[in-house]
Amino acid sequence: MGDPPVSGRAVRRSVVVPAFNEAGRIRKTLEELLTHLPTFVASYEIRVVDDGSEDETPIVVESITRMHPEVVL
């Protein structure tokens, strides 16, 4: 399975996750995406866009990025 080649290379997908004060939910959201995206696409990134959270959202996301380089804050 995976993406069909386009001009000899795989298509990369980006998933954008907007976040504002989501420390209590963002870990589960990202874990679900990391579990299921590989079954649909071969190459992907998950971009979390933090809109100035005042909670621990950036810290939670950064902890995930250390283990999963496909997650970007």
N, C-alpha and C positions, 0 to 999 in steps of 0.2 A: 504494500500500500504506500501511499505518499503522493507527493505532487508530481504531475507530469512535467518533464523537462521543457523549458522555454529557452530557445536558442542555446541548447546544450547545457543548461544549468537548472537546478531546482528553484522553484518559486519559494520565497521566504514570506511567511505571514507574520503580521504584527497584531497583537491584541493589546488594546489600550484600556487600562483600568483606572478610571478617575477615583481619587480618594480624598476625603476630608474627614478627619477625626474618625477613622475606621480601624483603630488599633484592635478592637474587639472582634472584628470580622475579617480583616485583610489576610491573615495567615490561612484560614480555611479556604477563602476564595482562591488564593494563589495555589494552595495545595491541590484543590480540585482542578484548576487549569493545568497544572503540571502533570497531573494524572491523566487527564483526558485528551489534551491537545496532541500528544504524540500518536494517538490512534487515528487522527484525522490528517495531520500534516507532518512532513518529514523535517521541515526547518521552520522554526518560529522564534519569536521573542515576545515577552510579556512586558509591556511598558506601564509602570505605575506612575501616574501623574498626581503628585501630592499638591493640593491647593492650599498650602499653608496650615496644615493640621497643627493643632495645639496639644494633641495627645501624643502617644508613642508610635503613631503610624509609621513615620520614617525609620525609626529604630527597628520595628518589626520587619519592615520590608528589607532594610539593609542586612538584617540577620539572614534572611532568605536568599538574598543575592550572593552571599558568600558561598552558599552551597549549590546555588543554581544560577550560573552566569547568564542563562537565557532570560532571567528576570532583571529588569533595569529600572532604577528609580530616577 
